[in-house]
Amino acid sequence: MHEYLQLDPHYDIYFLSDPHGQYALLQDVLKEVGFRYPQDGEIRDRLFILGDMIDRGPDSMAILKAVQDCPAIYAIQGNHEQMACSAMKDNADRSLWIMNGGRWHEDVAIADVRKMLDFAANLPLCYTLQINGHRIGLVHAAVPAPCDWQQFTQCCNDRTLSKEDKYYAVWDRTVFTHDEHSVVSHIDAVLMGHNIVSGLKAKVSGNRVYIDGAMSMGDRGLLLKYRRGGEVLGLFQVFSFLREESTDGLMWI
């Protein structure tokens, strides 16, 4: 449920959240920034997706398959992955999932849906990245109390994280809405999605950075790039993008 990676910043490291089935938009964004896919077995640039790969958009399966097939693309679980996995259990009620964008599964062979959701269910709940002396945490929505990254990840490693805390980590909105200043201890920065930010600007609260740029709408979003000395916590450069109606191309803002 928790993965640790030590990364060499020789190549570029990107982060985005909540692509929600917008595979074509994701591909266009990576092309525009010049994302370097693996070559001759060597992983070059890396992309980390902070959950909610599925639902709402037109191609959930393609995003899951990209994560599964490309060793340079990593992902964690979001609430939509957990909701879908619960809905696909035998005799489960799927109405909540369908209401939240899950109807796409009705157009895909059920065996293929189950296979891909089994893959999603085994994705980490969180990542700790060591980059250039910085420790960066990734989780979909929030860090459970007492907001201690070391304690949270240790519980994930030991598989002692409570059902309530696992739910909180992918569903919570209260901290985003009501807590502007608290800091997650034992980590330099924590990147999160789930809660849509305003104005296509990353929201910084303490050492928490929220980057859900409403990519689910299909014409906009946020991309972060690790860069020492960047404008966000001194660690990240922000790319905000919109798709232009007249040309169907991307505009960086």
N, C-alpha and C positions, 0 to 999 in steps of 0.2 A: 504493500500500500504506500510505501515511501521509497523513493529512489534518490541516490546521491550520485552526482556526476562532477568530475573535475574537468574543466574545459580549458583548452588553449585558445586565447582570443586572437590567434593568428588569422582565423577566418571570422566571418560575421555571424553574430548570434542574434536571432530575431524572436519576438514574442507577439502573439495576438490572442484574442479570446473570442469565444462565442461566434464562430463562423456560421453555425446553424444551416448547414447544407448548401452554402453559397460557394460551391466548388469553383465555378468559372471565375468568380470575383477573386477568390484566393489565388488561383493560377495567374490572373492578370497582375495582382499585387506583387507576387513573387517575381514575375517577369520584369516588372517596372523597376524593382530595386536591384535587379541583377543577381538574384539568388542563385548560388552555385550548387547544383545538385552533386551527389557523389560521382566521382570519376575514377575508373580503374580500381574500385574497391576502397578508395580514400574518401572519408566523409570530410567535406569542406564546410560550407555554411550550414547552420542548424536553425531549425524553426521549432519553437515550443508553443503548443496550442493549449490554452488554459481551460479546456472543457467546453461542453455544449457544441460538439461538432455536428450534431444531428438536429432534425425537426425544423419546421417553418420554411426553410429554403428548398430548392428543387432537387438537390442531389446529396442526400445524407450518406448514402452508401459510398459514393466516390471519395468523400473526405475520410471516412473510416478506412477505406482501402488504401488511400495515400499514406495514412499514418502506419498502417500495417506493412505496406510494401517498401516504403522509403526509409532507410536507416538514419536519414538526416532530419526526419520529422518526428517529433515527440509529442505526446499529449497526456493530459491528466483527465480524470473523470469530472464531469459536471453534473448538475442536477438532472439534465435531460437524459444523459446516459443512464443514470440510476433509475429515473422514472421509466424509461423504456425497458430496462432489464426487469424491473418489477412487473410491468404490464405484460411481459411475454411469458411469465410463469404460468404453469397450467392452471386453468380456471380463474385467472386474474381478470379484474375489471380493467378494460383498456380505455375507458371513457375519458379519464383525466389526461392520459397521454395524447389521445386523439384531439382533445380540446386544445392542447398546447403544441400542436403542430405535428403530431405523430401519424397522421393519416397516410403519409408516404409509404408506410410499411405494407399497406394493402395492395400496392402495385408491384411488390417484390415477392419472389418465392419465399415462403415462410422459412424454409430451411436455410436460405441465404441470410435472412434477417436474423435468425437465431445464431448463426455462425458469427456474424459480425458483432452482434451484441454480446456474445460470449467473449469475444476479443476485447470489447470496450469495458466489460465488467472486470477484466484483469489488468486494466491500466492503473497506474499509480493514482492515489488520492492527492499526492503532493510530491514535489521535487525539491531537493536542495542542490543548488549549483555553486560550485567554487570556481570563480573566474577572476584571474588576475589579483588574487588576494581578497576578493569580495565574496561574501556568502549571500546568495539570492534565493529566496523561497518562492515556490509557485503553489498556489491552491486556488480553487475555483471561486469561493465566496468569502470565507472568513477563517480566522484562526480561533478555535474554541478557547474559552477561559482556561487558564489565566493569561492568555495571549503570550505564551512562551513557546517559541518555535522548537526549541530543543525538547521540551516536554511533549509537545504535539507529535513530533516526528518519532520520538522514542515509543510513544503509545502505538503509532502506526507500525513501527518495526516489530514490536512485541505482540501485535494484534490484540491489544487491550483497549483500543479506542472504543468508547461506548457508542451504542447505536444513536444516541442523541447528539453526540459530538460529531459523528460522521455525517448526520443529517445537517447539522449546523454548518459544517465546512463547505457544503455545496449549495445550501439554500438560504443562508442568512442575508437579510437586508438591513437589519437594525443598525449595525455598526457603520455601514456605509452612510446611512441617513443621519445618524445622531452623534457619531463620534469622529470629530475632526482631528484630534490631537494625539490619541494614545499610540504608543509605540509597541510593536511586537519585539520582545526581548530575544537575545541570542541569534540575531540575524540582521544583516545590513539593510535589506529591502525585501518586501513581500509583494509579488505581483498577483493581481486578482482580476477576475472578470465579473460575470453574473449581473452586476448592477450597471445599467447604462449611464455613461457619463454625459454631461451636457457640452455642447459646443465643439464636439470632436476634440476635446482636450483631456489628457490624462488627469485624473483627480488624485492629488497627493494628500494623504492624511497620516501625519506622523511619518513612519517609514513604510506605509502601505501605499501602493500605487494601483489604481483601478483603471483598466484599459478596455472595457467593453464599449466599443464605438458604434454599436447598433448595426453590425455587419449583417444581422438577420434581415434587414430591410433590402439588402441586395445592391445598394448603390453607395455605400459609405463604410468607414471603419477606421480603426487605429492600428498602427504597427509600431512596436518599440524595437529599438536596436541597442544592444549593449555598446556603450562608448564611455570610456573613462573620461570624466570631465563633462559629461552631457548635461543638458538643462534640467533633467528630472533626477533629483537626489544626487546629482553629479555622476550618475551611472548610465543614463539612457538618453538616446535621441528619439524624438517622437516624429512619426510620419502620419499625418492625417490625410485621408483621401476621399474623394467624391467621384462618382462616375458622371461624366457630362452627358446630358441627354442628346445633344446635337451630334456628337461624334462617337458616343459610346466608349470613349477613352477615359482614362483616369486623370483626375486633376489633384495635385498635391497642394494642401492648404496649410 
